[in-house]
Amino acid sequence: MNMNSPLINRQIRLASRPHGAPVPSNWLHTEEALPELKDGEIRVRNLYLSIDPATRGWMNGGKSYIRPVEINEVMRAGGVGQIIATRSPRFAVGDYVAGSTGVQEYWQGAADHPYGGFQRIDTNVAALPSYLNALGMPGMTAYFGLLEVGLPKAGETVVVSGAAGAVGQTVGQVARQKGCRVVGIAGGADKCRFVVEELGFDACIDYKNTSVKEGLKQHCPQGIDIYFDNVGGEILDTVLTHINLKARIIICGAISQYNNTAPVQGPANYLALLVKRARMEGIVVFDYLNRYPEAVQQIGEWMKEGKFHTREDIIEGLDQFPTALNMLFEGKNFGKLVLKL
Ligand SMILES: NC(=O)c1ccc[n+]([C@@H]2O[C@H](COP(=O)([O-])OP(=O)(O)OC[C@H]3O[C@@H](n4cnc5c(N)ncnc54)[C@H](OP(=O)(O)O)[C@@H]3O)[C@@H](O)[C@H]2O)c1
């Protein structure tokens, strides 16, 4: 290879906004030569990209907690990578970093880029994909959502949906560390076995093959004090019928609704909040950006002590991004879904 020829960056851009589930024509595969580095800039070779349900929301136009991705823009995604060139004193070649990489092979720009700026990560604490899972955005969501919004107390019963997924895995394990009884809800016997046998949940309800209502009666004999909702829809409605006085419902996501072409289905049983003087509150992980190090340190310690486990589902190849994204909405991922480049 001619060392003077520019590096070619392969990228996936948003071509059009989906109606329902994303289809191949929503994506544009492009190639671009990287310009020379300017003063203060870094070049990151992206190694793993995070595949997130939120991506589906960022593909829509309209107002949300973050601006939508524009048509023809490189798709937004978190990732981890390695610095391969630097003109910033903040980073050295070889450093491993995590940040908002986008769906592309390289990220290049100012080292102190204001949004999603890169942070150095320590590969002695955990392997790179963990920094997109428990030590990354999903883990931070789970940790702060549960502890700051849910306010768990030892002995309380916590129910979490999407239990085998990225956020769910961490919610359940943090709740166990706090002395709570933890009941997961997940799709399929294998996922349920995993959360009980490998993550240490007290029980798990297979919502695809058994009744959630009966499962909650059986596994939450003292009622539900905290529900960490990742899925919305019917499961949220059913859980509301089993909450305790002063229960806390953490609205983290509603993946069952993201591909809807009809309006979002709200909880018909919301009057349970009145009867039980309960609280339902949303969480957006970015509100806790300046506290991430606190959570990374705590979860990292639990990992080192062997008290905390994670599972990633790794798919290979940038071009697999559209297929991988759709896996989330069909429950085809088993653990945090990550794209290896
Ligand atoms: N608020 C925030 O700041 C924030 C941050 C990160 C994530 N989130 C939200 O957290 C939730 C989980 O995200 P994640 O990254 O951890 O994803 P994930 O749980 O690793 O993957 C998605 C899982 O959702 C389940 N699912 C898909 N369609 C479903 C349906 N119709 N009904 C019930 N379950 C369904 C599937 O599991 P099963 O096989 O068990 O069905 C699938 O594996 C999402 O709603 C996401 O938007 C919010």
The ligand as a Gaussian input file, in Angstrom:
#p B3LYP/6-31G(d) Opt

LIG

0 1
 N      -33.791000       5.869000      28.443000
 C      -32.522000       5.685000      28.110000
 O      -31.662000       6.530000      28.341000
 C      -32.156000       4.390000      27.471000
 C      -30.826000       4.041000      27.240000
 C      -30.556000       2.783000      26.684000
 C      -31.605000       1.926000      26.354000
 N      -32.880000       2.328000      26.576000
 C      -34.007000       1.441000      26.273000
 O      -33.840000       0.249000      27.023000
 C      -34.480000      -0.831000      26.367000
 C      -33.509000      -2.007000      26.255000
 O      -32.416000      -1.626000      25.426000
 P      -31.162000      -2.611000      25.274000
 O      -30.105000      -1.855000      24.570000
 O      -30.863000      -3.231000      26.573000
 O      -31.735000      -3.713000      24.252000
 P      -31.734000      -5.295000      24.489000
 O      -32.635000      -5.580000      25.647000
 O      -30.340000      -5.791000      24.527000
 O      -32.402000      -5.822000      23.169000
 C      -33.752000      -5.616000      22.872000
 C      -34.631000      -6.740000      23.456000
 O      -35.955000      -6.264000      23.547000
 C      -36.833000      -7.375000      23.566000
 N      -37.990000      -7.105000      22.702000
 C      -38.002000      -6.823000      21.385000
 N      -39.255000      -6.651000      20.950000
 C      -40.060000      -6.853000      22.029000
 C      -41.472000      -6.817000      22.228000
 N      -42.316000      -6.564000      21.227000
 N      -41.943000      -7.068000      23.474000
 C      -41.123000      -7.351000      24.491000
 N      -39.775000      -7.388000      24.370000
 C      -39.264000      -7.142000      23.156000
 C      -36.042000      -8.567000      23.011000
 O      -35.795000      -9.451000      24.109000
 P      -36.717000     -10.753000      24.333000
 O      -36.141000     -11.820000      23.467000
 O      -36.589000     -10.990000      25.782000
 O      -38.101000     -10.371000      23.873000
 C      -34.742000      -7.952000      22.546000
 O      -33.660000      -8.825000      22.687000
 C      -34.959000      -0.275000      25.027000
 O      -36.316000       0.057000      25.145000
 C      -34.130000       0.964000      24.850000
 O      -34.730000       1.904000      24.005000
 C      -33.183000       3.537000      27.111000

